[in-house]
Amino acid sequence: MPIRLTPALAALVAATPALAEVNIYSQRQPELIEPITDAFTEATGIETNVVFLDQGLTERLQAEGSRSPADIVMTVDISRLSQAVEAGVTQPVESEVLAANIPAEFRDPGNQWFGVTTRARIVYASKDRVDPSEITTYEDLADPKWEGRICTRSGTHPYNLALLSAVIHHHGYEAAKDWAEGVKANLARKPQGNDRAQVKAIWAGECDISLGNTYYMGKMLEDPEETEWAESVNVLFPKFEESGTHMNVSGVAMTAAAPHPEDALAFMEFLASPAAQEIYAEVNYEFPVKADVPRSELVASWGEFTPDTVNLMELAALRADALKIMEEINFDG
């Protein structure tokens, strides 16, 4: 794929010293960001150093303080982005490129973080045992007809907390608690594993439906060991009864102590460029945030849907309530 640079990036490349680098603390799995970092280095000559931190990223930055070597944080959902901002480990970034390429609903009003992709929290459903018309809303997941038929990862995982935050937003705390209890009552097994593990469980006949992020379908289809799992399910886009399909973002922020701020800004702007957005679409099977970059052919084949219009910052503010519900009902127990 040819790399197309913005004029600002091209000017920076021309002036980039040989030792330019960007240090990245990432909560994204390494294989999901390597195509991006490789393309960035190829386009700019700026080296990237990635430290993968599944847990404790914000705490590590707090402990390192002004001595932190990190320039950039990359996270996998809105709650983790907001946590980093609230902890004071990020800084605002002013960029005409970011403002032009990333819609306002996918960036922080104070320019502390920027979404670089979106993903939907959808339902994977057995092709053999589930008629797609049986499940059209998230509210359906609490229907007793699904008793013993649902698989999911931990209820306290950020992906599921974000979804529950959306339920709280649309229905209120008590109704959301009832919904979570209904879903728990319908579980086929104790919550465990990741999103791919739930699809494997459907393939194995342990359950009939599961929650998952859209891009995992693409990743399973390209893995010979997981292709059969993926081919056993349909991708369904449920919605809220009064709104659309729940969306989340992966995002980026510059650290408060970034030792290479100019290179870090170049990396952030590259993530919002057509080149990087196309890589996200084609290689990672995610939805680009840049409006004129199309989805990959595979992702488009899963069908159209209407995204939920709730502001993601509102969901981040409800995360504590969502966690309280999951703990009160002992969802994972």
N, C-alpha and C positions, 0 to 999 in steps of 0.2 A: 504494500500500500504506500503510495507516495506521501511524503510528509510535507504539509503546507504550513508555513509559518506566518503569523501575523507580522506586520511591519515592525512592531515593538519587539517581538521575539527575534526577528531577523537582525535588528540593530544590536540587540544584546549578544547574540551569537558572535557577531563580528568583533565585539569588544571583550569576549570572554577569555580570561586568563587560563593557562593550561591546568591550573590546580583547582578550578572552580568545582564545587560539589554541593550537594544537598543531602542532608542527613534526615531520614524519615523514620518516625515511629509509627508503625502501622498496625491497626487491628484487623486489617484485611488480610486474608490468607495470601501467602507469598505468590502462589501461582496465579492469583487474580490480578496482581498489580505488576508482575514482571513484564508483560507485554508493553505496558505503559511506560515503565521506567526505562526499558530498553529503547523504546521509540524516542523518548525525551533525550536520552544521551546521544542517540544517533543524530537527532535534529539539531542539538545545541552544543554538543561536546561537554556538557556538564555531567559529571559523574554523580550517581546516586548510591547512597548507602542505606540499606533498609534493615531496621530492627523490628521483628514481628513480636507484638505484645498482645496476646489474646485477652489478658486481664492486667489491670493495674497501670494502664498507660498514664492516666492523669496523676495517679499517686507517684509514679516515677518522676514525672516532670516537676511535681511539687517538691519532691525530695532533692532533686538536682538543682532546682532554683536557677540562679543566674549562670551557673556553671554547666547547664545542660548543653550537650552537643547537638540536640535536635533542632532542626529548622522547621519541620513540617510534621503535623499529625494527620493521619488518615483514619477515619472511623467508619463503622458500618451501620450506624443508625442515628436518628435525630437525638435520642436521649444522651448518647455518648458525646455527641458534639456539644450539646448544651451543658453537660457536666464539665467539660474542659473549659468552656467559657466562664461558667460560674466559679470554677476553681482559680481563675486568674492566670492560667498558663498559656493563653493565646493573646494575640494582639490584633487590632483592627487593620485591615488592608484596603487601601484605596487603589482601585484599578478600573480604568475605562473598559479594558478587555473583559474582565469578569462581570462588570455591570451590564455590558452589552450582550454577552453570551449566556448568562445564567439568569433565568427569570426570577423576579423578586420573591416569589413564593418558595424558591429553593435556595435562598441565601439569607443570612442573618441581617436584620435591619441595621445593626451596628457594624456590619462588615467584618464580624469576627470569624464566621465560617461560611463556606460555600458548598452547596451540593454539586456533585459532579456526575452522579447517575441517580436514577430512580428505579425502584423495584416494587412489584406488587406482592402482597401476602395472599396467596391463592390456595385453592384446594386441589390436591392430587386425588383422583378418584379411580377406583378399579374399573377397567373397561368391561370386565366380565360381570361384575356384581353391582354396579351403580349406574343407573340411568342419569345422565347429566341433568335432566330436568328436575331431579329430586332435590338438588341443592343449588339454590340461586342466591341465598343471602347468608351473611355470617350468623344472623339470628337462627337460621336453620340448624346450626351445629349443636344447639342445645335441645333440639327436639328429641324426645325419647325414642323415636324410630331408629336413631343411630346408636342406641345402647350397645356397648361392646364392639363398636365398629370404627372408632376413631383412634389414630395414633398421632402423637406429637412429641416434640422435644420438650424440655423443661418449661414449665409455665413462667419461671422467673428469668428465662433468657430474654435479652433485649428485644428480639423480634416479636415474641409473644406479648411482652409488656407493652410494646408500642401498639399492637392490635387491641389489647384490652384497654389501653388509654383511649383509643378511638371509640370503643364501646361505651366507656364512661362519658366521653364527649357527647355522643349521640343519645344516650339513654339515661344518664345519671348513675351515681355510685351504687345505689341499692340494686337497680336493674342489672347493672354490669356484674355485680356480685352473684346475682341469681343466674345470669348467663354463664359465668365461669363455673359455677357449681353444676349447671346442666351439662356443660362440656365435660367436666370431670366425671360425671356419672356415666357418660357415654364412652369413656376410654376403654380400649381393648387391653391395655397394659399400662404399667407405670411409665410416665414420661421418661424418655431416655434418648441418647444419640443425637445426631444432627438431622437436618432436613432430608438428606439423602437416605438416612437409615429408615425414615418413615416410609419412603417409597419402596425400599427393599422389603419392609414388613408387609406392605400391600401385596407386592409380588409373591411373597411367601404365604399369603393367606391369613396373616395374623390380624389384619384389619382391612377395612374397605376404603377409608378416606383419611387424609392427613392434611395438615397445614404445612406450607412451604413457600419459599421465595421462588419467583419465576426462573431466575437464571440457573438454578440447580438442574432444571430439566435439560438445558443445553449442555451443561457439564457432564451429566450422566450419559447423554447420547454420544458424547465423544470418547467415553471411557469403555473399552470393550468389556470390562468386568461388570459394568453397571447398565449397559445398554438395554438388557432384557428387563431390568427393573423399570426403566423409563418407558419402555414400550408397553408396559402392562397398565399404564394409567393415562387418563385424560387430564388436561390442564383446564380447570374451571375457574372463572373469575367471579366469585361471589361479590355482592355489594351489601351495603347497609340498606335497610328498608327505605330510609328517607334520603339516601345519598349514594355514593359510588364505592368503588373498590379501594381498600386501604392501601396507601402508598407509603414508602419510606425512602430515605436517601442514603447513599454513601457520600461522605463529604471530606473536606480538607480545611485545615486552618494553619496559619503561621504561628509558631510558638512565640511566647513573650520574650524569650532570650535568644532567638534565632541568630546564630553567629554568621550566617550567610544570607541576609535578608533579600538581596537583589537576586541571587540564584533561586531562593525559595519562591519569590514572586514569579520568576520565569517559569518555575515548575507549576505553580498554581494556574497561571495563564495558559500554559500548555494543556493542562487537564481540561480546560474549557474550550480548546481549539477544535476545529473540525477534525483534525488528524486524530487526536486522542478520543474524541467522542465517537468516531467511527470504529476505533479499536475496541472501546467499551461495547459498542453495539455488535460487532462482528465476532470478537474473541471471547468476551465475557457474557454475552447474551443479556445485557442490561438495557434499560431504556435511557437514551441520551437526554440530557437536560437542555441541550441546544436545540431549539425548535426545528431548524432546517436539516438536522441530521436524522435520516430514517432509521427505523429499527432494522435488525438483521432479517433476512428472509425467513429464517426459522422462527424467530420471535413473532414476526408478523403472522405466521401461519397458525399461531395459537388463538388468534381471534382478537377482536376489538373489545374495549371495555371503557367505562366512564370512571375516571379517577375520583376518589373522595376529594372534596374541595376544602376540607378543614386545614387551617394553617398548622404546619408541623410544630411550630413553637408552642401552640396550645396543647398538643399531645405531649410534648416534652414536660410541660408543667404538670401533667397528670400522671407522670411516671410513678411518683411516690404512692399515689392512691392505688394504681394498678398493682404495684408490688405488695401493698398492704392487703389487698384482696387475695392475691395468690397465696400469701402466707397465712391469712386467716382461715382459708378453706383447705389449707394443706394440699394444694393442687398436685404437687409432686409426690405426695405420700401414698 
